[in-house]
Amino acid sequence: MELLGKIDGIDTIAALQRIGGDIVFYRKLLMHFVAEQTAAGIQVEPLLAAGDRASAKRIVHTTKGIAATIGADALMEAATVLEQAIRDSQENAEMLLRYTLTAAAAIAAIQQALPNEKISKLDPGC
C-alpha cells in the first residue's frame, strides 16, 4: 500500500492522528465517504422542500461527522452551519449551495488523489 499523498481540502495529517495513524483504514474511510456522500448534497434540498426536516438534518449531521473524521474541515463547517439552520428553520439557498458544492469538492479531491481505489461502503466488521 502506497503512502497517502496530499488531498486538496482534506487535512490528512490531523485525520490520521485521530484514527491512530492507520493509513489502510483511513483510505477505506475516504472511499466510504465517497460512496455514502456522493448523493447527500443533492438529497437535502428536496427533503426540505417536502417538509422532511428530520431526514434532511440527519443527512447533514452524518456528513458533518464523517467530514470531521476524514479531515474535510470546510465541509464540516458548511454542514455545521446548515444543520443548525435546519434545526432553527433558518436555512437558505446560499447555505444549501455551500454545503452541496463543498461536499462535491471534497469528493472530487478524494477521487483525484485516489483514482485506483475501489469506492465502497465500510464493512461493519472493520
PyMOL commands that set and color helices and strands:
alter all, ss='L'
color gray80, all
select helices_A, chain A and resi 12-18+23-37+40-49+53-70+73-87+93-113
alter helices_A, ss='H'
color red, helices_A
deselect
rebuild
show_as cartoon
